[in-house]
Each structure stands twice: as C-alpha cells, then as structure tokens.
Amino acid sequence: MEKAKISGYQLFVLVTLFEMGSAILFGLGAEAKQDAWIAVLLGLIMGLVLFLVYHRLFLFYPEITFTMYVQRITGNRIGSVIGFLYIVYFIYQASRILRDFGELLVTTIYTSTPLFIINCLMILTIIYAIHKGVEVIARVGELFFIIIYFVAIIGSFLIVLSGLIHLSNLRPLLENGWIPVLNIVGRQTIYFPFGEMVVFTMLLPYLDDQKKARKICMGGIILSGINIIITVVVNIAVLGVELMVRTPFPLLSTVGRIQIADFIERLDVLFMLYLVIGGFFKITLYFYAAVSGTAELFQLKSYQKLSFPIGVIILFTSITVASNYSEHIKEGAEIIPLYIHLPFQIIIPVMLLFIAYIRNKLICLNFSVK
C-alpha cells in the first residue's frame, strides 16, 4: 500500500465527486419517465445498504485493501483470482467512463477531433495524477469541489430565473404504478452510481480516522444522491419526459436553454467544465484502484510504474469497447448491470462478508476454548 493518509473531509469530497461523476451526465432512470427521481431515490437507499456491506468487510481488515483481504478470507489462490477479476473490473469501468466523456466532448464541442485524441489527452492527465498519489488527488478534489458547487448554484439560479421550470411535467405521479420504477431500480440505479462505491474498498484504509469512515461515506452518498435527484427533477421539469428520454445528455440540453435578456445564454460550454471535472475524478479513482490493486496482488514495491501501461490499456479499451456510441449505451443498459455489476457489486461482496463473519466467529470460538 502507498504510505498516504487522507482526511475525513477529503474522503467526503472524493465520494461526492465520484458518485455524481457520470451520473449527472445521462438521463438516469429516464425509462421511468416522470417517476425517474423516485427510481433514483430508491437506488440511493439500496446503495446505502450495499455500502454497509462494504464497510463491514473493511471493519474486519481495516489496515489493508480489498485485493489483500480477499486473500485472507478465501485463501491465497481463490483470493488472488477474485482480486485479479476486480482489477479487470476497475479497468473496464474506467474505460467505459472515459468513453462516456470522450463521446460527450466529441459530440458537443470537438466535433472534428477524433475520439482517440480526446481520450488520449484525458488519460495522460489522469496518469500524471495517479503518479502523484492519492493524497494529491484528494487535495485537488477539495479545490474542484468548491468550483463545482459554485457553478451548480449559479446554474440552478439562472434556470429558475429563466422561467424554464414547469412542474406540471412531473405529473402524474406513478402513472403506471410501481412496477416500471422498481424495474429501473433493479436494472440501473442500484448499480449506477451507488453500487460503484465498491471501489472505495481500495481507499478506506488511507483514512486517517477510520472510526468515521461509515458516517463520512454515507454522508457523501446521500449528498450526491440528493444532487442527482435534483438534477433529474430539473431535467424533467425543463425538457419534459419525451425530450429527456430522447436526449443523450439531458443536463446540457437543460443548461443550453438558459436565456436571460438576450445577454446571458450559451452557458452549456461552462457546464462542460463541471461535467469533465466529475468524469476526471471518477476515472481517476477507478484507475487508482486498478493500479494499487495490481501492485499489491503481484507484490510490487511501487505502483507508479504501472500507471502508464494500465493507462494505455484503459485508453485502447475505451476505443474498442463498442463500435459506436449507440452500441456503447446499449451494452451499458442491458448487459453490464446483469453480468458485471450484479456479481461484482452485490453477489461477491455479500458472499465474502458471510465467509469473513464465519471465519472470525470460528477464530473467536477457538481462542475462547484455548
């Protein structure tokens, strides 16, 4: 493990930025139409329950990361295989998110620039951040957290001032009952973004006051969840259900409609900064988890040497993961949740917690007998 420590506030910032990341980029829960915000709220609640599983695992082994204590729980051979699979999972997730934000930039601003160039520039920046370590990443997060909230507050004020909010778009409530909403929760919002907190099993040991880990992380999850819910509500109220479902990037369409006195307009470029910052931190934390996990699994003295080769893997995977953006979105909606998120975010951690609980009970029992 890297010899580093981060404060409680820094961890809170990283959790919030990570969770919001790409979640505010898309129309989260859009298939539930005007009830999308309810699907996000239920996903938030389920995400908090999932985090309690991750936190309980952390309490059994507070000084080491997930890829290390999984070997203690299941044995070296099986644990090494599981740890390696999680490293692949982190790399794959970083690649998909890099593709998301590359597509965003290519579609909206850099329309004549190849996707590879955009992704290459972003991954080089992230490699530099990874090389500097988790403490530097956390300090940069503190700075950008203030900038993001300043931009968000100004944007919310301008949207209201522009008279774009139409609360009638949020009605009727639960028009088709609970089934469509629960379907979206089970297929999307429980995994994305809230189940992605599994990546913090690689970061919690760096917290300087580990007794506050649960409160800090759950606070960050709740704050980011509220922000996402507000974003979804605003998108529906401004765009309407039909347009929000068809728009690939609803928040940008919402911000693009701001127009005050024929003077304040075209602010979507400003909010691109907000979205790119969120994407940067989400990719960086997945990247860091993959790099540090690889170094621990293969017992390397320094993880920095791995940042460039793994960065190249992430870059080329982001380009080859799908032939086009439509295929990329379809994979993310239909294949990834069931075959990747479900086992890595829910099934494996729950099984590991059960095994760890039994092992620790047996150890305590043997100790008391002796």
HELIX and SHEET records of a PDB file:
HELIX    1   1 GLY A    8  MET A   20  1                                  13    
HELIX    2   2 ALA A   30  ASP A   35  5                                   6    
HELIX    3   3 ALA A   36  PHE A   60  1                                  25    
HELIX    4   4 PHE A   66  THR A   74  1                                   9    
HELIX    5   5 ASN A   76  THR A  108  1                                  33    
HELIX    6   6 LEU A  115  LYS A  132  1                                  18    
HELIX    7   7 VAL A  134  LEU A  161  1                                  28    
HELIX    8   8 LEU A  167  LEU A  170  5                                   4    
HELIX    9   9 ILE A  179  ILE A  184  1                                   6    
HELIX   10  10 VAL A  185  THR A  189  3                                   5    
HELIX   11  11 PHE A  194  MET A  202  5                                   9    
HELIX   12  12 LEU A  204  TYR A  206  5                                   3    
HELIX   13  13 GLN A  210  LYS A  212  5                                   3    
HELIX   14  14 ALA A  213  LEU A  239  1                                  27    
HELIX   15  15 VAL A  241  ARG A  246  1                                   6    
HELIX   16  16 PRO A  250  GLY A  256  1                                   7    
HELIX   17  17 ASP A  268  LEU A  297  1                                  30    
HELIX   18  18 GLN A  304  THR A  320  1                                  17    
HELIX   19  19 TYR A  325  LYS A  330  1                                   6    
HELIX   20  20 GLU A  331  ILE A  335  3                                   5    
HELIX   21  21 ILE A  336  ILE A  336  1                                   1    
HELIX   22  22 PRO A  337  ILE A  347  3                                  11    
HELIX   23  23 ILE A  348  VAL A  369  1                                  22    
SHEET    1   A 2 GLN A 259  ILE A 260  0                                        
SHEET    2   A 2 ILE A 264  GLU A 265 -1                                        
END                                                                             
